[in-house]
Amino acid sequence: MQDGGIQAHAIMQRLRERYLCNEHLRAEPKNPLPTLDIPSNVICEMPPLLKAYMRLGAKICGEPCWDEDFQVADVFILLKRDDL
């Protein structure tokens, strides 16, 4: 993450507001994304694939994990086949 994680945290903040699944379905990351205080005025652009999943009714199942191999934040997504 070239910006130190600011975009990932801004995207997650937006996802938590509308797309977080019920607590009993949540997953805990083994390698969580490091915490970061971000300004409230950060404009985030949702990645196209993530945006498509949200339009299909997907839910976010917890906080992102840090993928050291690819240097990205990953998030567990639940998409019910019956909702398609």
N, C-alpha and C positions, 0 to 999 in steps of 0.2 A: 504494500500500500504506500504509494508515493506521498500521500498527504498525512501519513502517520495514523490513519484510522478515522479521521474526521468524517469522511463520507460514510463509512460503514456505520459509525455510531449515529449519524444523522438519519440514515435510512432505517436503522433499527428503531430509533425513537418514533419515526413515522409508522412503522409496521406495528409496534406495540399498541399504538392508539386504536388501530382498526382491525388487525389481523391476528392477534394473539389467541391461541387455542385455549380451551379450558385447562385449568391447572392439573387435572388428573392425567392429561395427555402430554405434558411437557417433558422435555429431555434436558439433561444437564450436560454441557460440553466438558469433555475431559481436559481440553486445552482452551480455556475461554479467551476471547479477545480481551486484551488489556483494557481496563477502564480508562476513560478519558472524559474530561469535562469539555463540552463543546458549547460554543456560543449559540444562543437561540436564533440568531439570524442566518445560520448556515443554510444555504439552498442545496438540497440534495436531488440528484436525478436517479430515479429507480432504474436499475439495470433492466433491459427489455425482457429477459427471460423471467425474472422475478415479477415484473409487472404483469406478464401474461399469466403466471400462476395465480396471482391475486385476483385477476379478472375471472378466472375459472372457479374461484371460491376456496382456494387453498388457505390454510392457516399456518402461522409460524409457531413452532413448538418449543420456543425457548430462546435463550441468548445465543449469539453466534460463537463459533469456535474459530481459532486461528489455525489456518492450514500453512504450516511452515514450508512444505514442499513447493507450493505454488504462490506463497506470500499473499494470500487472500483470506477474507473472512467468509466462512460457510455457515449456513443456517439450515436447520432441519425443518422440512416443509411437509405438511400433511395435506394430501389432496384425495378426497374420497371419490372413488371411481363412479359411484352412483350419482354424484353431483355433476358429472360431465354431460 
